Amino acid sequence: MPHSIINRFFLISRFGLSFFHNRVRIQKRHLDARSHALLANLSNVGFDSDQLEGKILTGLVFIAVIGAGVLHAAWNALVKGSTDKALSMGAVVIGHVPIAAIILPVVPMPEVASLPYLFSGIALHLGYQIFLLKSYQTGDLTQVYPIARGSAPLIVALFSLTILGVQLSGTELLAIAIIGAGIISLAMVRRSDGQVNRKAAVLAGITGLFIASYSLVDGLGARIAGTSLGFYCWLAVGNGTLMALYLLWKSPKTLWSIPRRGMRVMAIGGTTSFVAYALVTWAFTQAPIALVTALRETSIVFVLLIGVFVLKERLSLLKVFATMTTLLGAALLRYAK
């Protein structure tokens, strides 16, 4: 039975890739003037100030990203509370595939020029998930999550300013710094308990690099694709397929166990994770990538609340201070002009 389900999954993935190939061939024959311009300037496309800065951070985008943060916190708590984190992580990622397969027929195909970003994003997401899993297997959630999520917006902002030439106001830069400081300060909680884990911190830092990288790649890719949902659906199919192959290589038993022991996590975690990043991918096309990345990392606040009120973790003054600092940065970022 498990083998049958896994075989069907790979059959669906193979059909999806074939479908994608055929759609791309059709699209190539019907490229409009905009597509030709994108292909002719692939190395430069998306790197003009309008593409990079996007629009202002509107109320709708703000609410969407905060909502994505809540959903992100929920599925992370689900994985954290599992006794088999590898199985739960695999179930969440593979759980994206059936949702994407349902949506793909009714959304536009991404522009051909976005394919390099799509394939790069697929690889970066897998790297992020692998290192996040290793971090959780080595360290505590309250140490790993703040470092991984808190470092990402700072890396994205630095890269956007120094390499991509994005112009952010002083208030926006201050808001990003406050959010980063608030989130990273949560890692100090474990130090006060004498439970510093340098290996986990290093792994979490590498995870943060992956988060920053895929945020930039996905943000630019979604803009070039002309369809944030279409872009993310194909990314989800590719990412889910790679995760299945990774588990097949590293732990076949874990992969075969997902249909028996991971269906709840796949349904709940997969759905919340898919919706969360679909919202973020859309937000990347509506506002500056650095601002969206910084705002979405406020999910650590919701993780803290879930930890205290659901998982019954101890609440310290440092946790309260860090949470309020992060909320202050988010509020400042919302009203920055």
C-alpha positions in Angstrom: 0.0 0.0 0.0 2.7 2.6 0.9 4.7 1.7 -2.2 1.5 2.1 -4.3 0.9 5.6 -3.0 4.5 6.6 -3.4 4.5 5.3 -7.0 1.4 7.3 -7.7 3.2 10.4 -6.3 6.1 9.9 -8.7 3.6 9.3 -11.6 1.9 12.6 -10.8 5.2 14.4 -10.6 6.3 12.9 -13.9 3.0 13.9 -15.5 3.5 17.4 -14.1 6.9 17.8 -15.5 5.7 16.5 -18.9 2.8 19.0 -18.7 5.2 21.8 -17.8 7.5 20.9 -20.7 4.6 21.0 -23.2 3.2 24.2 -21.8 6.7 25.8 -22.1 7.0 24.6 -25.8 3.6 26.2 -26.6 4.5 29.4 -24.7 7.8 29.7 -26.6 5.9 29.7 -29.9 3.6 32.5 -28.7 6.0 34.8 -26.9 4.8 38.4 -27.0 7.0 41.5 -27.2 7.4 41.6 -23.4 8.7 38.0 -23.3 11.2 38.6 -26.1 12.5 41.6 -24.2 12.8 39.5 -21.0 14.7 36.8 -22.8 17.0 39.3 -24.5 17.9 40.9 -21.2 17.8 37.9 -18.8 20.9 39.0 -17.0 19.5 42.5 -16.3 15.8 41.8 -16.0 14.3 42.5 -12.6 17.3 44.6 -11.5 15.9 48.0 -12.3 14.8 50.0 -9.3 11.1 49.6 -10.0 11.3 45.8 -10.2 13.4 45.7 -7.0 11.6 48.2 -4.9 8.1 47.2 -5.9 5.2 49.2 -4.5 4.8 50.6 -1.0 3.9 48.2 1.8 0.1 48.6 1.7 -2.3 47.5 4.4 -3.4 44.5 2.3 0.2 43.3 1.9 0.9 43.9 5.5 -2.1 41.7 6.6 -1.2 39.0 4.1 2.4 38.7 5.3 1.3 38.8 9.0 -1.2 36.0 8.2 1.5 34.1 6.5 3.6 34.4 9.7 0.8 32.9 11.8 0.5 29.9 9.4 4.2 29.5 9.3 4.4 29.4 13.1 1.6 26.8 13.1 3.2 24.3 10.8 6.6 24.7 12.5 5.0 24.0 15.9 3.4 20.9 14.3 6.8 19.7 13.1 8.4 20.6 16.4 5.9 18.7 18.4 6.4 15.5 16.3 8.5 12.7 17.6 9.9 12.1 14.1 10.9 15.4 12.7 12.3 14.0 9.4 9.0 12.4 8.7 7.0 15.5 9.6 9.2 17.8 7.5 9.0 15.4 4.5 5.2 15.2 4.9 4.8 19.0 5.0 6.9 19.5 1.9 5.5 16.6 -0.1 2.0 17.8 1.0 2.5 20.8 -1.2 2.4 18.7 -4.4 -1.3 17.7 -4.5 -2.4 21.3 -3.7 -0.2 22.7 -6.5 -1.5 20.0 -8.9 -5.1 21.1 -8.3 -4.3 24.8 -8.9 -1.9 24.5 -11.8 -4.5 24.0 -14.6 -6.3 27.3 -13.7 -3.3 29.6 -13.3 -1.1 31.1 -16.0 2.3 29.6 -17.0 5.3 31.5 -15.7 7.3 33.4 -18.3 10.1 31.4 -19.8 12.6 34.0 -18.5 11.7 33.0 -14.9 12.8 29.4 -15.3 16.4 30.0 -14.0 14.9 31.5 -10.9 12.4 28.7 -10.6 15.0 25.9 -10.7 17.3 27.9 -8.4 14.5 28.4 -5.9 13.6 24.7 -5.9 17.2 23.8 -5.0 17.5 26.5 -2.4 14.2 25.5 -0.7 15.5 21.9 -0.4 18.8 23.2 1.1 16.8 25.3 3.6 14.6 22.4 4.6 17.6 20.0 5.1 19.6 22.4 7.2 16.5 23.4 9.2 15.9 19.8 9.9 19.5 19.2 11.0 19.3 22.3 13.2 16.2 21.0 14.9 17.8 17.6 15.4 20.7 19.3 17.1 19.4 22.3 19.0 16.2 23.6 20.6 13.5 25.5 18.8 14.0 28.6 20.8 17.6 28.7 19.8 17.4 27.6 16.2 14.3 29.4 14.9 15.3 32.9 16.1 18.7 32.7 14.6 17.6 31.2 11.3 14.6 33.5 10.8 16.2 36.6 12.4 19.3 36.6 10.3 17.5 36.3 6.9 15.9 39.8 6.7 19.2 41.4 7.6 21.0 39.4 4.9 18.4 40.3 2.3 18.4 44.0 3.2 22.2 44.1 3.1 22.3 42.3 -0.3 19.4 44.5 -1.7 21.2 47.7 -0.7 24.8 46.8 -1.7 24.3 44.6 -4.7 20.9 45.2 -6.1 20.8 49.0 -5.5 17.5 49.1 -3.7 16.8 52.4 -2.0 15.2 52.1 1.4 14.3 55.0 3.7 16.0 55.5 7.0 12.8 54.5 8.8 12.6 51.3 6.8 16.2 50.4 7.6 15.6 51.1 11.3 12.5 48.9 11.3 14.4 46.0 9.7 17.2 46.4 12.2 14.7 46.4 15.1 13.0 43.3 13.8 16.3 41.5 13.4 17.5 42.6 16.8 14.3 41.5 18.5 14.2 38.1 16.8 17.9 37.3 17.3 17.8 38.3 20.9 15.4 35.4 21.6 18.4 33.1 21.0 19.9 34.6 24.2 17.1 32.9 26.3 18.8 29.5 26.1 22.1 31.0 27.1 20.7 32.2 30.4 19.7 28.5 31.0 23.3 27.4 30.2 22.2 25.4 27.1 24.2 27.0 24.3 24.8 24.7 21.4 27.4 26.1 19.0 26.7 23.5 16.4 23.0 24.2 16.3 23.8 27.9 16.1 26.1 27.4 13.1 23.5 25.2 11.3 20.8 27.8 12.1 23.0 30.5 10.6 23.4 28.5 7.4 19.7 28.0 7.3 19.3 31.8 7.5 21.5 32.1 4.4 19.3 29.7 2.5 16.2 31.7 3.7 17.7 35.0 2.5 18.8 33.4 -0.8 15.5 31.8 -1.7 13.6 35.0 -0.7 15.6 37.1 -3.2 15.4 34.4 -5.9 11.7 33.8 -5.5 10.9 37.4 -5.2 12.6 38.3 -8.5 11.4 35.1 -10.1 7.8 35.7 -9.2 8.0 39.2 -10.7 9.5 38.1 -13.9 7.1 35.1 -14.1 4.1 37.4 -14.3 2.2 35.1 -12.0 3.2 34.6 -8.4 0.8 31.7 -7.8 1.8 29.9 -11.0 5.5 30.4 -10.2 5.1 29.1 -6.6 2.9 26.1 -7.7 5.7 24.8 -10.0 8.3 25.5 -7.3 6.2 23.5 -4.9 6.0 20.5 -7.3 9.7 20.6 -7.9 10.5 21.0 -4.2 8.2 18.2 -3.2 9.7 15.9 -5.8 13.3 16.7 -4.7 12.3 16.1 -1.0 10.8 12.7 -1.9 14.0 11.8 -3.7 16.2 13.0 -0.8 14.3 10.9 1.7 14.4 8.0 -0.7 18.2 8.3 -0.7 18.8 9.2 3.0 16.0 7.3 4.7 13.6 5.2 2.6 11.9 3.9 5.7 10.9 7.5 6.5 9.5 8.1 3.0 7.4 4.8 3.1 6.1 5.7 6.5 4.5 9.0 5.4 1.3 7.4 4.0 0.9 5.5 7.3 2.0 7.9 10.0 2.3 11.3 8.3 -1.0 11.9 6.6 -2.3 14.3 9.3 0.9 16.4 9.1 0.8 16.2 5.3 -2.8 17.5 5.3 -2.6 20.1 8.0 1.1 21.1 7.8 1.3 20.9 4.0 -1.8 23.1 3.5 -0.8 25.8 6.0 2.8 25.8 4.7 1.6 26.1 1.1 -0.8 28.9 1.8 1.7 30.8 3.9 4.4 30.9 1.2 1.9 31.5 -1.5 0.9 34.7 0.3 4.6 35.6 0.8 5.4 35.0 -2.9 2.5 37.3 -3.9 3.7 39.9 -1.4 7.1 39.8 -3.1 5.4 41.1 -6.3 3.7 43.9 -4.4 6.3 45.4 -2.1 10.1 45.6 -1.7 11.5 42.1 -1.1 13.6 43.2 1.9 10.6 44.6 3.7 8.4 41.6 3.0 11.3 39.3 4.3 11.7 41.3 7.4 8.0 41.5 8.2 7.4 37.7 7.6 10.0 36.8 10.2 7.6 38.1 12.9 6.4 34.6 12.8 8.8 34.0 15.7 6.3 36.0 17.8 3.5 33.6 17.0 5.9 30.6 17.7 6.6 32.1 21.1 2.9 32.5 21.9 2.2 28.9 20.7 5.1 27.7 22.8 3.8 29.4 25.9 0.1 28.8 25.7 -0.1 25.5 23.7 3.2 23.7 24.5 3.3 25.2 28.0 6.9 26.4 27.7 8.3 28.8 30.3 7.8 32.5 29.6 10.8 34.7 30.7 11.2 38.5 30.8 13.8 38.3 28.0 11.2 36.5 25.8 8.7 39.2 26.5 11.2 42.0 25.7 12.3 40.3 22.5 8.7 39.8 21.4 7.7 43.4 22.1 10.8 44.6 20.2 9.8 42.6 17.2 6.3 43.9 17.3 7.6 47.5 17.5 9.7 46.9 14.4 6.8 45.4 12.5 4.6 48.4 13.4 7.3 50.8 12.3 7.8 48.9 9.1 4.1 49.1 8.3 3.9 52.9 8.6 7.3 53.7 7.1 7.2 55.8 4.0 
